[in-house]
């Protein structure tokens, strides 16, 4: 009798457990179904939004193309520069798809730095749809370009290729500096640092590719623990002992001519405290025949702010190009 009652209790218990499991499972399934339904709805809404964006972009592109059907292409060429590369004579060429005899077409240049605008009217080349404008510009600036077409009271514009003279000149020359190692003797207060300097002429810039480029001097400021130890002439100074002579060759993969390749060791005298670390930095200045200065640096990462302020304090003269990638 007792066993029968116990068995009934066990059966009831398992029935209750199974019922709870069933209810819980149904609840989980319904919850998952709601989540799945909401996910499907969100996916549908997202797809609709994507389609809306695509349609909007497509309509904008169609409107832009329709608005600018009159314009075909434009480009410019640097004809000449003065002896010091300070001014350049530019020929800007334009081709249109349509033109009326009463139209006036202008090139408007905006100086990126001063925001000054200059306007030049294009001259039509005979009866063709090609046009030309000539101008003289200072090479220390970059210029944004806009082409304006006026037909009576109707005015249309097109943002064209800018003339980035300062940028093009900054790309004419590049500098690499590699440290080979250094040492310091605390006993006698002398040390040495070995570094290589490579000066390249970049050829991938089509606008100045054929212009002659001469190097007048290469100087290196040697810093030990943020103190300028000495400025040396890498071309002539005997304190920089060269391992090899300077060489000229071409790195075809990078489309560069290596104008100078200096590898050597500089020996210095500077008293450091017994436990003071030896941290070197080299700032290289390459001056071309026009007086333009290209600056690069290696080392000094622990004192980034110090060297950043030191080097960038030399800007604003229009003839200094900072090549450092901090």
C-alpha positions in Angstrom: 0.0 0.0 0.0 2.8 2.4 0.9 4.7 1.5 -2.2 1.6 2.2 -4.3 1.2 5.7 -2.7 4.9 6.4 -3.3 4.7 5.4 -6.9 1.7 7.7 -7.4 3.7 10.6 -5.9 6.7 9.8 -8.2 4.4 9.7 -11.2 2.7 13.0 -10.3 6.2 14.6 -9.8 7.4 13.5 -13.2 4.1 14.7 -14.8 4.6 18.1 -13.2 8.2 18.2 -14.3 7.3 17.2 -17.9 4.5 19.8 -17.9 6.9 22.5 -16.7 9.5 21.5 -19.4 6.8 21.6 -22.0 5.6 25.0 -21.0 9.1 26.3 -20.8 10.0 24.9 -24.2 6.8 26.4 -25.7 7.8 29.7 -24.2 11.3 29.5 -25.6 10.0 28.5 -29.0 7.5 31.4 -29.1 10.2 33.8 -27.9 12.5 32.5 -30.7 9.7 32.9 -33.2 9.2 36.5 -32.1 12.9 37.2 -32.4 13.0 35.5 -35.8 10.0 37.5 -37.0 11.5 40.8 -35.7 14.9 39.9 -37.4 13.1 39.2 -40.7 11.3 42.5 -40.4 14.5 44.4 -39.6 16.2 42.7 -42.5 13.4 43.7 -44.8 13.5 47.3 -43.5 17.2 47.4 -44.0 16.9 46.1 -47.5 14.4 48.8 -48.3 16.7 51.5 -46.8 19.6 50.2 -48.9 17.4 50.3 -52.0 16.3 53.8 -51.1 19.9 54.9 -50.7 20.9 53.2 -54.0 18.0 54.9 -55.8 18.9 58.2 -54.3 22.6 57.9 -55.3 21.6 56.8 -58.8 19.2 59.8 -59.2 21.9 62.1 -57.9 24.5 60.7 -60.4 22.0 60.9 -63.2 21.2 64.5 -62.3 25.0 65.3 -62.0 25.7 63.8 -65.4 22.8 65.6 -67.0 23.9 68.9 -65.4 27.5 68.5 -66.6 26.9 67.1 -70.1 28.5 70.3 -71.5 31.9 69.4 -69.9 34.2 66.7 -71.4 37.7 66.8 -69.9 40.5 69.2 -68.8 44.2 69.0 -67.8 47.2 71.3 -67.6 50.9 71.4 -68.3 53.7 73.2 -66.6 55.5 74.9 -69.5 58.4 76.7 -67.7 59.5 77.9 -64.3 61.8 80.7 -63.4 65.4 80.0 -62.3 64.5 79.5 -58.6 61.3 77.5 -59.2 59.3 80.3 -57.5 56.9 80.9 -60.4 55.6 78.6 -63.1 53.9 79.3 -66.4 50.9 77.0 -66.8 48.8 76.1 -69.9 45.3 74.8 -68.9 43.5 72.9 -71.6 39.7 72.2 -71.7 37.4 70.2 -74.0 33.6 70.7 -74.0 30.8 68.7 -75.5 28.8 71.7 -76.4 29.4 75.4 -76.9 27.4 78.4 -78.2 29.0 81.3 -79.9 27.8 83.7 -77.2 29.2 81.5 -74.4 32.0 82.7 -72.1 34.1 80.0 -70.3 36.3 80.8 -67.4 38.9 79.0 -65.1 38.6 80.2 -61.5 41.5 79.3 -59.3 41.4 79.5 -55.5 44.6 79.7 -53.4 44.1 77.0 -50.8 46.1 79.0 -48.2 45.1 82.6 -48.8 41.7 81.9 -50.3 42.4 84.5 -53.0 40.6 83.8 -56.3 41.9 84.4 -59.8 39.8 84.2 -63.0 41.1 83.5 -66.5 39.0 83.4 -69.6 39.5 80.4 -71.9 40.3 81.1 -75.6 38.6 78.9 -78.1 41.0 77.0 -80.5 39.5 77.8 -83.9 36.1 76.4 -84.4 36.7 73.3 -82.3 35.4 72.5 -78.8 38.8 72.8 -77.2 40.0 75.8 -75.3 43.2 77.1 -73.7 44.1 79.4 -70.8 47.5 80.5 -69.8 48.7 81.8 -66.4 51.7 82.3 -64.1 51.4 81.0 -60.6 53.6 81.0 -57.5 54.8 77.4 -56.9 54.6 77.7 -53.1 50.8 77.4 -53.2 48.2 74.8 -54.2 45.2 75.9 -56.2 41.7 74.5 -56.4 40.1 74.8 -59.9 36.5 75.5 -61.1 35.4 75.8 -64.7 32.5 78.3 -65.3 30.4 78.4 -68.4 28.1 81.4 -68.8 25.4 81.5 -71.5 23.5 84.7 -71.1 22.1 84.7 -67.6 22.6 80.9 -67.2 25.7 80.0 -65.2 27.1 76.4 -65.0 30.1 75.2 -63.1 32.3 72.1 -62.8 34.9 71.3 -60.1 38.0 70.4 -62.2 41.5 69.1 -61.5 43.4 71.5 -59.2 46.9 72.8 -59.7 48.8 71.6 -56.6 52.2 73.1 -57.3 53.5 73.1 -53.7 52.5 69.4 -53.4 54.2 68.5 -56.7 57.4 70.2 -55.8 57.4 68.5 -52.4 57.3 65.2 -54.2 60.3 65.9 -56.4 62.7 64.8 -53.7 62.6 62.3 -50.9 65.0 61.4 -48.1 65.5 58.1 -46.2 67.6 57.8 -43.1 68.5 54.5 -41.6 70.4 53.9 -38.3 72.9 51.1 -38.3 73.7 51.3 -34.6 75.5 53.4 -32.0 77.7 53.1 -29.0 78.9 55.3 -26.1 81.9 55.0 -23.7 81.0 56.6 -20.3 84.7 56.5 -19.2 86.0 58.9 -21.8 82.8 60.6 -22.9 82.9 59.6 -26.5 80.4 57.9 -28.7 79.6 57.1 -32.3 76.4 56.6 -34.4 76.3 55.0 -37.8 73.5 56.1 -40.2 72.8 56.0 -43.9 71.2 58.8 -45.9 69.6 58.3 -49.3 68.3 61.2 -51.4 65.9 60.3 -54.2 64.5 62.2 -57.1 60.9 61.0 -57.7 60.0 60.4 -61.3 56.3 59.5 -60.9 55.2 63.1 -60.8 54.5 63.9 -64.5 54.2 67.6 -64.0 57.9 68.2 -63.0 59.4 65.0 -64.3 61.6 66.6 -67.0 62.8 69.6 -64.9 66.4 69.6 -63.8 67.0 69.2 -60.1 70.4 70.0 -58.5 71.4 69.5 -54.9 73.5 72.3 -53.4 74.1 70.9 -49.9 73.2 68.2 -47.4 73.5 68.9 -43.7 72.8 66.8 -40.7 72.0 68.0 -37.1 73.2 65.4 -34.6 71.2 65.3 -31.4 72.1 63.3 -28.3 69.4 63.3 -25.6 67.7 66.4 -27.2 70.9 68.4 -27.2 72.4 69.5 -30.6 75.9 68.1 -30.6 77.0 69.4 -34.0 75.8 70.2 -37.5 77.9 68.4 -40.1 78.2 68.7 -43.9 77.6 65.2 -45.2 79.2 66.0 -48.5 82.5 67.5 -47.3 82.8 67.0 -43.5 85.5 64.6 -42.5 83.8 63.9 -39.1 81.3 61.8 -41.0 83.4 58.8 -42.1 81.9 57.4 -45.2 81.9 53.6 -45.7 81.3 54.0 -49.5 81.4 56.9 -51.9 78.1 58.5 -53.0 76.4 56.7 -55.8 73.8 57.4 -58.4 71.4 54.8 -59.7 67.7 54.1 -60.3 65.1 52.2 -58.3 62.9 51.3 -61.2 60.2 49.7 -59.1 59.6 53.0 -57.3 60.4 55.1 -60.4 63.1 56.9 -58.5 66.6 58.1 -59.2 68.9 57.9 -56.1 70.9 61.0 -56.4 73.1 60.5 -53.3 73.7 57.5 -51.1 75.8 58.2 -48.0 76.7 55.5 -45.5 79.0 56.3 -42.7 79.7 56.8 -39.0 79.8 60.0 -36.9 82.0 60.2 -33.8 81.2 62.7 -31.1 82.3 63.9 -27.6 79.7 64.5 -25.0 79.8 63.8 -21.3 76.8 61.8 -20.0 75.9 60.8 -16.5 76.9 57.3 -15.4 73.4 55.9 -15.7 72.2 58.2 -18.5 70.8 56.5 -21.6 72.2 57.3 -25.0 69.4 58.4 -27.4 70.3 59.9 -30.8 68.3 61.7 -33.4 69.4 63.0 -36.8 67.7 65.8 -38.7 68.8 66.0 -42.4 68.4 69.1 -44.5 68.8 68.8 -48.3 69.0 72.2 -50.0 68.5 72.4 -53.8 70.0 74.9 -56.2 66.9 77.2 -55.8 67.3 77.4 -52.0 64.4 75.1 -51.3 65.0 72.9 -48.2 63.8 69.4 -47.7 63.8 68.1 -44.1 63.6 64.5 -42.8 64.5 63.0 -39.4 65.2 59.6 -37.8 65.2 58.7 -34.1 64.0 60.9 -31.3 60.6 59.1 -31.0 60.8 59.2 -27.2 60.8 63.1 -27.4 58.3 63.5 -30.2 56.8 66.8 -29.0 60.3 68.4 -28.7 61.4 67.5 -32.2 58.0 68.3 -33.7 58.1 71.8 -32.4 61.7 72.2 -33.3 61.3 71.2 -36.9 57.9 72.8 -37.6 59.1 76.1 -36.3 61.0 76.4 -39.6 57.8 76.4 -41.7 55.8 79.3 -43.2 58.6 80.5 -45.4 57.2 78.8 -48.5 60.5 77.1 -49.2 60.7 74.4 -46.6 59.3 70.9 -47.2 58.8 68.6 -44.2 59.1 65.0 -45.3 58.7 63.3 -41.9 56.0 60.7 -41.4 55.5 61.0 -37.6 
